[in-house]
Amino acid sequence: MEPVFADFSTTPARLSNAVVGYHRCGVAPSHLAVGSDGYVRIDFSTDGREEIGEAVLTVTTLGTGVPLDVLLNGKAVAEGLVFPGADGDGLARGGQVGREGRGGEGGAGDRVVSLPGELLTPGDNLLEIRGPVGELGLLRLTAVTVDPVQDSGRARRAMAARASTRSVFAFDTERRPAGSPAWQAASRLLFHIDRGERAVPAQLSWRGTDGAETAIALREDMSGFHGHHRGADGAIGEFRGVLADRWAYPEGTGDVPPYRFSTEEGRDGEWRPSGELRVLLDDGRGAGVERVTWTDRRGNAASVTLTAAVAAAAADGRTAAGGPAPVQAPAPAPGELSDITDTVTGVEASDEFAAGGEVARNLLRKSRTKWLVHDDTAELDFTLKHPAAVASYSLTSANDAPDRDPRDWRLQGSHDGGTWTTLDTRTGERFGRRFETRDFSFANSVPYRRYRLLITDNAGGEEIQLSRVQFRAGAGRATAATASDFIGYYAPAGGTPTGYRGTTVPVPGSDAYGDGEPRETLLAADLTDTAQDLDSAARLLGKLAEYLRTP
């Protein structure tokens, strides 16, 4: 008998060996809501050559739900199924009570029902799950599986394997400050963690480069989570979310590429290859990720600290524990820089001359347009696609009226748009001609997501104007995805914890090669995972040599 499952925790539902029809039901992002007098019909097939003495039906719901009836090929096998308790083997027989999350393959919200073999027909079968008749309330189905009794977890495992490929999650979230009765809307949470085991997280915690920390526990069906949060300012509160969408990698990652590492595990005094790790975590605050810890559904646990992020945090005046650094080393002087102006996703101005087309967006264009504000002070806020350690910027004067040129200003950086750090201050600056580009460098190794140009005075006029603003980041590392190695631990379920470390793998399409041209990426994991003998190693080295010769 092929595994039979209908997974309603996603839209559209995922089905195996099943055709689903329903009446008086509503489709929600995380479940199928069966209303009063509603039903779900699942057509599935069995092998005509196979004799099945008994099958097991598992119905998974959100919450305690309402009584339900189960029919197989028109015959009732359970009526008014509720959960006042469980019988000895946890199977509901002919209207008896089922179980709710008690051992075996079941989980919270599971109803397990025996399907007698004599009711199963070779070939096509019709299973019906009926909601309450004439009663108020909803039966919220998240999954239905059917298995032979001798392998009662087969369909659930197949469903989990199918679901694990959709490992990019997006949640709509809310926060509630400690002592407050009201929940407040918060930024979207997006994450993807995969070390090749196809197991989604059950618990997840992380620390940002700004010192903020969050920990959450996810529902078994991944429909939501609950947790707590400590902000960079020390304020604490609750944190919760509801699943908004879920994709198969790399869909859904959008403009937030993951960290990708070729990893090793420390066993018996030596480091051994352990495949590739992908980590993506964006909580919408703009700060980078410093540490991520998780436990997956199989009981495996891991924790990684990104060494480049810790170094940047130390340069910003914090220790790894979040307190002030006892001695702050001076930031390194800017080295090789790369232009990251094209990673600016938005620019907002305190004002702009929209009627004349002289708007802030013109500052990002390579043409002789301009931005104009009818004031002698102004603010320009720039948001980058990813945090970057800007160490140099350029301002280009506009076409006319030299008295509109900026004279005094400050450049500031921010992780979240709320707290700003002054990076560079200029006073008494002059532009010698129209459309002159002047460069300004300063020491900075901290990646920020937002930058602000705060113009406090101009050259004497009543307006301020600029033609262009450009940004450059140090060492060519313009995005968070180019952060360097990690260290940490990995603990397999029931096994011995080991050391865990990784080396960054370039992301396809990034500027990791320094020339701005996207190239096909040869993963280090290709060699570590596949080269089990000298012949395969030789073939892969040949592949690497061919790749490196590609212009």
C-alpha positions as CSV (number, residue, x, y, z in Angstrom):
1,M,0.0,0.0,0.0
2,E,1.5,3.3,-1.0
3,P,1.6,6.0,1.7
4,V,-1.6,8.1,1.8
5,F,-1.5,11.6,3.1
6,A,-3.2,14.9,2.7
7,D,-1.2,17.8,4.3
8,F,-3.4,20.8,4.8
9,S,-0.8,22.9,6.7
10,T,0.2,24.5,3.4
11,T,-1.7,26.1,0.5
12,P,-2.2,24.3,-1.9
13,A,-2.4,21.1,0.1
14,R,0.3,18.4,-0.5
15,L,-1.2,15.0,-1.4
16,S,0.2,11.5,-1.9
17,N,-2.0,8.6,-3.3
18,A,-5.0,10.8,-2.6
19,V,-7.7,12.9,-4.3
20,V,-9.5,15.3,-2.0
21,G,-12.9,16.9,-2.2
22,Y,-14.7,18.9,0.5
23,H,-18.0,20.7,1.3
24,R,-18.7,23.6,3.7
25,C,-14.9,24.0,4.3
26,G,-12.7,27.0,4.4
27,V,-9.0,27.0,3.2
28,A,-6.7,28.8,5.7
29,P,-2.9,29.1,5.3
30,S,-2.2,26.5,8.0
31,H,-5.3,24.2,8.0
32,L,-8.6,23.3,6.4
33,A,-11.6,24.5,8.5
34,V,-14.5,22.1,8.4
35,G,-17.7,23.9,9.4
36,S,-21.1,22.6,10.6
37,D,-22.4,19.9,8.3
38,G,-19.2,20.0,6.4
39,Y,-17.0,17.1,5.3
40,V,-13.8,16.1,3.6
41,R,-13.6,13.1,1.2
42,I,-10.3,11.4,0.4
43,D,-10.1,8.9,-2.4
44,F,-7.1,6.6,-2.2
45,S,-6.1,3.3,-3.7
46,T,-4.7,0.0,-2.4
47,D,-2.8,-2.6,-4.4
48,G,-5.3,-5.3,-5.5
49,R,-2.7,-8.0,-5.0
50,E,-2.0,-6.9,-1.4
51,E,-4.2,-8.1,1.5
52,I,-4.4,-5.6,4.3
53,G,-5.7,-6.9,7.6
54,E,-6.0,-3.5,9.2
55,A,-5.1,0.1,8.5
56,V,-4.6,3.1,10.7
57,L,-6.0,6.5,10.1
58,T,-4.4,9.5,11.8
59,V,-6.2,12.8,11.8
60,T,-4.2,15.8,13.0
61,T,-6.0,19.0,14.1
62,L,-5.3,22.4,15.6
63,G,-6.6,22.7,19.1
64,T,-9.0,20.3,20.7
65,G,-11.6,20.9,17.9
66,V,-15.1,19.4,17.9
67,P,-16.5,15.8,17.6
68,L,-16.0,14.2,14.2
69,D,-17.3,11.1,12.4
70,V,-15.2,8.8,10.2
71,L,-16.6,6.7,7.4
72,L,-14.8,4.2,5.1
73,N,-16.5,3.2,1.9
74,G,-19.9,4.4,3.4
75,K,-19.5,2.5,6.7
76,A,-19.1,4.3,10.0
77,V,-15.9,3.4,11.8
78,A,-16.0,6.2,14.4
79,E,-18.8,8.5,15.5
80,G,-18.6,11.6,17.7
81,L,-14.9,11.1,18.2
82,V,-13.7,13.2,21.2
83,F,-10.8,13.2,23.7
84,P,-11.9,12.6,27.3
85,G,-9.2,9.9,27.6
86,A,-7.5,7.1,25.7
87,D,-7.9,3.4,25.7
88,G,-5.1,0.9,26.1
89,D,-3.7,0.8,22.6
90,G,-4.8,4.3,21.6
91,L,-7.0,3.1,18.7
92,A,-10.6,4.3,18.4
93,R,-12.8,1.3,17.4
94,G,-16.4,1.7,16.2
95,G,-17.1,5.1,17.9
96,Q,-14.8,4.6,20.9
97,V,-12.3,7.2,22.0
98,G,-9.1,7.8,20.2
99,R,-5.9,9.3,21.5
100,E,-4.3,12.8,21.5
101,G,-0.6,12.8,21.4
102,R,0.2,9.7,23.5
103,G,3.3,7.9,22.3
104,G,3.8,6.0,19.1
105,E,3.8,8.0,15.9
106,G,1.1,10.4,17.0
107,G,1.5,13.9,18.2
108,A,-0.4,16.7,19.8
109,G,-3.8,17.1,18.2
110,D,-3.8,13.5,16.7
111,R,-6.8,11.3,16.5
112,V,-5.8,7.7,15.6
113,V,-8.6,5.4,14.3
114,S,-8.5,1.7,13.3
115,L,-9.8,1.0,9.8
116,P,-10.9,-2.7,9.7
117,G,-9.4,-4.6,6.8
118,E,-12.8,-6.1,5.7
119,L,-13.9,-2.5,4.9
120,L,-11.0,-1.9,2.6
121,T,-11.5,-2.8,-1.1
122,P,-8.8,-3.7,-3.6
123,G,-8.3,-0.6,-5.8
124,D,-10.3,2.6,-5.0
125,N,-11.5,3.5,-1.5
126,L,-13.4,6.5,-0.1
127,L,-12.6,7.9,3.3
128,E,-14.9,10.6,4.8
129,I,-14.3,12.9,7.7
130,R,-17.4,14.7,8.8
131,G,-17.6,17.7,11.1
132,P,-20.3,18.5,13.7
133,V,-23.8,18.2,12.5
134,G,-26.0,21.1,13.5
135,E,-23.4,22.4,16.0
136,L,-21.3,25.6,16.1
137,G,-17.6,25.2,15.9
138,L,-14.9,24.3,13.4
139,L,-12.8,21.2,12.9
140,R,-9.4,22.5,11.9
141,L,-7.6,19.8,9.9
142,T,-3.9,20.1,9.3
143,A,-3.2,16.5,8.1
144,V,-4.7,13.1,7.4
145,T,-2.7,9.9,6.9
146,V,-3.5,6.2,6.2
147,D,-1.1,3.4,6.8
148,P,-1.1,-0.4,7.1
149,V,-1.1,-1.2,10.9
150,Q,2.2,-3.0,10.7
151,D,3.9,0.2,9.5
152,S,1.7,2.9,11.1
153,G,4.2,5.8,10.7
154,R,5.1,5.3,7.1
155,A,2.8,8.0,5.6
156,R,3.7,10.5,8.3
157,R,7.4,10.0,7.5
158,A,6.7,10.4,3.8
159,M,4.8,13.6,4.5
160,A,7.5,14.9,6.7
161,A,10.1,14.2,4.0
162,R,8.0,16.0,1.4
163,A,7.5,19.0,3.8
164,S,11.2,19.2,4.7
165,T,12.0,20.3,1.1
166,R,9.9,23.4,1.8
167,S,12.4,24.7,4.4
168,V,12.2,28.5,3.9
169,F,9.7,29.9,6.4
170,A,8.1,33.4,6.7
171,F,6.1,34.4,9.8
172,D,3.9,37.4,10.6
173,T,4.9,38.4,14.1
174,E,3.9,40.3,17.2
175,R,5.7,41.5,20.3
176,R,4.4,42.2,23.8
177,P,6.6,44.2,26.2
178,A,6.9,42.8,29.7
179,G,4.0,44.1,31.8
180,S,2.0,45.2,28.8
181,P,-1.5,43.7,28.1
182,A,-1.3,44.5,24.4
183,W,0.4,42.8,21.5
184,Q,2.1,45.0,18.9
185,A,2.7,44.2,15.2
186,A,6.4,43.5,14.5
187,S,8.6,42.8,11.5
188,R,8.4,39.6,9.4
189,L,10.6,36.7,10.5
190,L,12.2,34.8,7.7
191,F,14.5,31.8,8.3
192,H,16.0,28.7,6.5
193,I,18.4,26.3,8.2
194,D,19.6,23.2,6.4
195,R,22.7,21.0,7.0
196,G,21.5,18.3,4.6
197,E,19.3,16.4,7.1
198,R,15.9,17.5,5.9
199,A,14.7,18.3,9.4
200,V,13.0,21.5,10.3
201,P,13.7,23.3,13.6
202,A,11.6,22.7,16.7
203,Q,13.4,25.4,18.7
204,L,15.4,28.3,17.4
205,S,17.3,31.2,19.1
206,W,19.6,33.9,17.8
207,R,21.7,36.9,18.8
208,G,22.1,40.0,16.6
209,T,25.2,42.0,16.1
210,D,23.5,44.8,18.1
211,G,23.2,42.5,21.1
212,A,19.5,41.7,20.8
213,E,18.5,38.1,21.6
214,T,15.5,36.0,20.7
215,A,14.4,32.4,21.4
216,I,11.3,30.7,20.0
217,A,9.6,27.3,20.1
218,L,7.7,26.2,17.0
219,R,4.5,24.3,16.7
220,E,4.8,20.8,15.5
221,D,3.0,21.6,12.2
222,M,5.1,24.8,11.9
223,S,2.0,26.9,11.8
224,G,3.2,29.3,14.5
225,F,5.6,29.9,17.3
226,H,5.9,31.5,20.8
227,G,9.0,32.9,22.4
228,H,10.7,35.8,24.1
229,H,13.0,38.7,23.1
230,R,15.5,41.0,24.7
231,G,16.2,44.2,22.7
232,A,19.5,45.9,22.2
233,D,18.4,48.3,24.9
234,G,17.8,45.5,27.4
235,A,14.0,45.7,27.2
236,I,12.3,42.3,27.4
237,G,9.0,40.9,26.2
238,E,7.1,38.1,24.5
239,F,7.3,37.2,20.9
240,R,4.9,35.2,18.8
241,G,4.2,34.5,15.1
242,V,1.8,32.9,12.6
243,L,3.0,31.1,9.4
244,A,2.6,33.4,6.5
245,D,4.3,31.4,3.7
246,R,6.6,28.5,3.1
247,W,8.8,27.7,0.1
248,A,11.3,25.2,-1.2
249,Y,14.8,26.7,-1.2
250,P,15.8,29.0,-2.8
251,E,12.3,30.4,-3.3
252,G,11.2,33.1,-0.8
253,T,14.8,34.1,0.1
254,G,14.4,37.2,-2.1
255,D,17.1,39.8,-1.4
256,V,18.3,38.0,1.8
257,P,20.8,35.3,0.6
258,P,21.8,32.7,3.2
259,Y,25.2,32.2,4.8
260,R,26.6,29.1,3.2
261,F,29.4,27.1,4.7
262,S,31.5,24.0,4.0
263,T,31.6,22.4,7.4
264,E,33.7,20.0,9.5
265,E,33.0,18.0,12.7
266,G,35.7,17.3,15.3
267,R,35.8,13.6,16.1
268,D,38.6,11.5,17.6
269,G,41.0,14.3,17.7
270,E,40.7,15.2,14.0
271,W,38.4,17.3,11.8
272,R,36.2,15.4,9.3
273,P,34.1,16.8,6.4
274,S,30.5,17.3,7.3
275,G,28.8,18.7,4.2
276,E,27.3,22.1,3.6
277,L,25.3,24.3,6.1
278,R,22.9,27.0,5.0
279,V,21.7,29.6,7.5
280,L,19.3,32.4,6.7
281,L,17.7,34.4,9.5
282,D,16.2,37.9,9.0
283,D,13.9,39.3,11.8
284,G,13.5,42.6,9.9
285,R,15.5,44.8,12.4
286,G,18.4,45.3,10.0
287,A,21.1,44.0,12.4
288,G,23.3,41.1,11.2
289,V,23.4,37.7,12.9
290,E,26.1,36.9,15.4
291,R,24.9,33.5,16.8
292,V,22.3,30.9,15.9
293,T,21.2,27.9,18.0
294,W,18.6,25.3,17.0
295,T,17.2,21.9,17.8
296,D,15.4,20.0,14.9
297,R,12.4,17.7,14.9
298,R,14.7,14.6,15.1
299,G,16.4,15.8,18.2
300,N,19.7,17.0,16.6
301,A,21.1,20.2,18.1
302,A,23.6,22.7,16.9
303,S,24.9,26.2,17.7
304,V,27.2,28.4,15.5
305,T,28.9,31.7,16.2
306,L,29.9,33.7,13.1
307,T,33.4,34.9,13.9
308,A,33.3,37.9,11.5
309,A,30.2,39.2,13.2
310,V,31.8,38.9,16.6
311,A,34.8,40.8,15.4
312,A,32.6,43.5,14.0
313,A,30.7,43.8,17.3
314,A,33.9,44.1,19.2
315,A,35.0,46.9,16.9
316,D,31.6,48.6,17.7
317,G,32.5,48.6,21.4
318,R,30.8,45.5,22.7
319,T,32.2,42.3,24.2
320,A,30.7,38.9,23.3
321,A,28.7,39.1,26.4
322,G,27.0,42.2,25.3
323,G,28.7,44.7,27.7
324,P,31.1,47.5,26.8
325,A,34.5,46.4,25.7
326,P,37.2,47.2,28.3
327,V,39.5,48.6,25.6
328,Q,38.3,49.4,22.1
329,A,40.9,48.9,19.5
330,P,41.0,51.6,16.8
331,A,39.1,50.6,13.6
332,P,41.4,49.5,10.8
333,A,42.1,52.0,8.1
334,P,40.1,51.5,4.9
335,G,41.8,49.1,2.5
336,E,40.5,48.0,-0.9
337,L,37.0,49.3,-1.4
338,S,34.2,48.3,-3.6
339,D,31.2,50.4,-4.8
340,I,28.0,49.2,-3.2
341,T,25.7,52.0,-4.3
342,D,23.7,49.6,-6.4
343,T,22.7,47.7,-3.2
344,V,20.8,50.7,-1.9
345,T,17.1,49.7,-1.9
346,G,15.6,52.9,-0.8
347,V,16.4,56.6,0.0
348,E,14.2,58.9,2.0
349,A,14.6,62.6,2.3
350,S,13.3,65.1,4.9
351,D,11.9,67.0,1.8
352,E,12.3,67.1,-2.0
353,F,11.1,69.2,-4.9
354,A,8.7,66.6,-6.4
355,A,7.0,69.1,-8.7
356,G,10.2,69.7,-10.5
357,G,11.3,66.1,-10.6
358,E,14.2,66.9,-8.3
359,V,13.7,64.0,-5.9
360,A,15.9,62.0,-3.6
361,R,15.9,58.9,-5.9
362,N,17.9,60.9,-8.4
363,L,20.9,60.7,-6.1
364,L,21.4,57.0,-7.0
365,R,21.4,57.6,-10.8
366,K,24.5,57.9,-13.0
367,S,23.1,60.9,-14.8
368,R,23.2,64.6,-14.3
369,T,19.9,64.9,-12.4
370,K,19.7,66.2,-8.9
371,W,17.8,66.3,-5.6
372,L,16.7,69.7,-4.2
373,V,15.1,70.7,-0.8
374,H,13.8,74.1,0.0
375,D,15.6,74.4,3.3
376,D,19.2,75.0,4.6
377,T,19.2,71.8,6.6
378,A,18.2,68.3,5.4
379,E,18.3,64.5,6.1
380,L,18.9,61.7,3.6
381,D,18.3,58.1,4.8
382,F,19.7,55.2,2.7
383,T,18.7,51.6,3.3
384,L,21.0,48.8,1.9
385,K,20.0,45.4,0.7
386,H,22.4,43.9,3.3
387,P,24.5,45.3,6.1
388,A,27.8,46.7,4.8
389,A,30.8,48.3,6.5
390,V,30.9,51.6,4.6
391,A,34.3,53.3,4.9
392,S,34.1,55.8,2.1
393,Y,31.4,57.9,0.3
394,S,31.3,60.5,-2.5
395,L,29.1,63.6,-2.9
396,T,28.6,65.2,-6.3
397,S,27.5,68.9,-6.6
398,A,24.6,69.8,-8.8
399,N,24.2,72.0,-11.8
400,D,23.7,75.5,-10.5
401,A,23.7,77.9,-7.5
402,P,26.9,77.0,-5.6
403,D,25.4,78.5,-2.4
404,R,23.1,75.4,-2.3
405,D,26.0,73.0,-1.9
406,P,26.3,71.2,1.5
407,R,29.0,72.7,3.8
408,D,28.6,70.9,7.2
409,W,27.3,67.4,7.6
410,R,27.5,64.1,9.5
411,L,27.3,60.6,8.2
412,Q,25.6,58.1,10.6
413,G,25.0,54.4,10.6
414,S,22.2,52.3,12.2
415,H,21.2,48.7,12.5
416,D,17.5,49.3,13.1
417,G,16.8,52.9,12.0
418,G,16.2,54.0,15.7
419,T,19.7,54.2,17.2
420,W,22.3,56.0,15.1
421,T,26.1,56.1,15.4
422,T,28.1,59.0,13.9
423,L,30.8,57.7,11.6
424,D,32.1,60.9,10.0
425,T,31.8,64.6,10.6
426,R,32.6,67.4,8.1
427,T,32.6,71.2,8.5
428,G,33.4,74.0,6.1
429,E,33.6,71.8,3.0
430,R,33.6,73.5,-0.5
431,F,32.9,72.2,-4.0
432,G,35.1,73.9,-6.7
433,R,32.8,73.4,-9.7
434,R,29.5,72.1,-10.9
435,F,29.1,68.3,-11.0
436,E,32.4,67.9,-9.0
437,T,32.6,64.6,-7.2
438,R,34.4,64.6,-3.8
439,D,35.5,61.5,-1.9
440,F,35.4,61.3,1.9
441,S,37.0,58.3,3.8
442,F,36.9,57.3,7.4
443,A,37.7,54.3,9.6
444,N,34.9,51.8,10.0
445,S,34.6,48.0,10.1
446,V,31.1,47.7,11.4
447,P,28.4,46.7,8.9
448,Y,25.2,48.8,9.1
449,R,22.0,48.3,7.1
450,R,21.0,52.0,7.2
451,Y,23.1,55.2,6.6
452,R,22.0,58.8,7.2
453,L,23.5,61.9,5.7
454,L,22.6,64.7,8.1
455,I,23.3,68.1,6.5
456,T,23.4,70.8,9.1
457,D,24.4,73.8,7.0
458,N,24.9,74.8,3.4
459,A,27.1,77.4,1.5
460,G,24.7,80.3,2.3
461,G,21.6,79.8,0.2
462,E,18.1,79.0,1.2
463,E,18.1,75.6,-0.4
464,I,20.3,72.4,-0.5
465,Q,21.0,70.3,-3.6
466,L,23.1,67.4,-4.7
467,S,23.5,65.4,-7.9
468,R,24.7,62.1,-6.6
469,V,25.7,60.1,-3.5
470,Q,27.9,56.9,-3.6
471,F,29.0,54.4,-1.0
472,R,32.0,52.1,-0.8
473,A,32.6,49.2,1.6
474,G,35.9,47.8,2.8
475,A,37.6,44.6,1.6
476,G,34.9,44.1,-1.0
477,R,32.6,42.5,1.5
478,A,29.4,44.2,0.7
479,T,26.8,41.7,2.0
480,A,26.2,39.7,5.1
481,A,26.4,36.6,3.0
482,T,30.2,37.1,2.7
483,A,30.8,36.8,6.4
484,S,33.7,34.5,7.2
485,D,33.9,31.3,9.2
486,F,31.9,30.0,12.1
487,I,32.7,27.9,15.2
488,G,30.3,26.0,17.4
489,Y,29.0,22.5,18.2
490,Y,26.8,19.8,16.7
491,A,25.0,17.2,18.9
492,P,23.2,14.3,17.0
493,A,20.1,12.9,18.7
494,G,21.2,10.5,21.3
495,G,24.9,10.9,20.3
496,T,28.0,12.6,21.5
497,P,28.4,16.4,21.0
498,T,31.3,17.4,18.7
499,G,33.1,20.5,17.6
500,Y,31.6,22.1,14.5
501,R,33.3,24.7,12.2
502,G,32.8,26.0,8.7
503,T,34.3,28.0,5.9
504,T,32.3,30.4,3.8
505,V,31.1,29.2,0.3
506,P,30.6,32.1,-2.2
507,V,26.9,32.7,-3.0
508,P,26.1,32.5,-6.8
509,G,25.6,36.0,-8.2
510,S,27.4,37.7,-5.4
511,D,30.4,40.0,-5.8
512,A,32.6,37.6,-3.8
513,Y,35.1,37.4,-6.7
514,G,35.6,41.1,-6.7
515,D,34.9,41.8,-10.4
516,G,31.2,42.1,-10.1
517,E,30.5,39.3,-12.6
518,P,28.4,36.4,-11.4
519,R,30.0,33.0,-11.9
520,E,28.9,29.4,-11.4
521,T,29.9,28.4,-7.8
522,L,31.8,25.1,-7.2
523,L,30.9,24.2,-3.6
524,A,33.5,22.9,-1.3
525,A,31.0,20.3,-0.3
526,D,31.2,18.8,-3.8
527,L,34.7,17.6,-2.9
528,T,34.3,16.8,0.8
529,D,31.0,14.8,0.3
530,T,31.8,12.9,-2.8
531,A,35.6,12.3,-2.9
532,Q,35.5,8.9,-1.1
533,D,38.4,7.5,-3.1
534,L,41.3,8.6,-5.2
535,D,39.5,8.2,-8.5
536,S,36.5,10.4,-7.5
537,A,38.9,12.9,-5.9
538,A,40.8,13.1,-9.2
539,R,37.7,13.6,-11.2
540,L,36.5,16.4,-8.9
541,L,40.0,18.1,-9.0
542,G,39.8,18.0,-12.7
543,K,36.4,19.7,-12.5
544,L,37.8,22.3,-10.2
545,A,40.7,23.0,-12.6
546,E,38.3,23.4,-15.5
547,Y,36.2,25.8,-13.5
548,L,39.1,27.9,-12.5
549,R,40.2,28.2,-16.2
550,T,36.8,29.6,-17.1
551,P,37.2,33.3,-17.9
